[in-house]
Amino acid sequence: MPIIKRFKEYVKSKFNRLADWVTNHAPPVPKIVDDARNFVKNNVQRLRSKKSLEPEPEPEPNQEEPHNFEIHETEVALDGTARRYSIGGS
């Protein structure tokens, strides 16, 4: 058997033993973590479905916008990959 093939088998067996050891010694996930995850997941899904069922209120036709906001680019860094903006208005 060539030495490279034997080395590959050796490394593979050591890696598999380590993976088995970690699997056997890793603590189980606490039930409270699963319960909290499920609680958050269910509430988020409930809120999403509730929001999609509610119609959006239509704006009144003669009402003016109370605020006028303008967005200005204030800084550019890293050759344009990072930008800073400020919002001004009344």
Sequence and secondary structure as in RCSB ss.txt:
>XXXX:A:sequence
MPIIKRFKEYVKSKFNRLADWVTNHAPPVPKIVDDARNFVKNNVQRLRSKKSLEPEPEPEPNQEEPHNFEIHETE
VALDGTARRYSIGGS
>XXXX:A:secstr
  HHHHHHHHHHHHHHHHHHHHHHHS    HHHHHHHHHHHHHHHHHHHHHHHS      TT   S  EEEEEEE
EEGGGTEEEEEEEE 
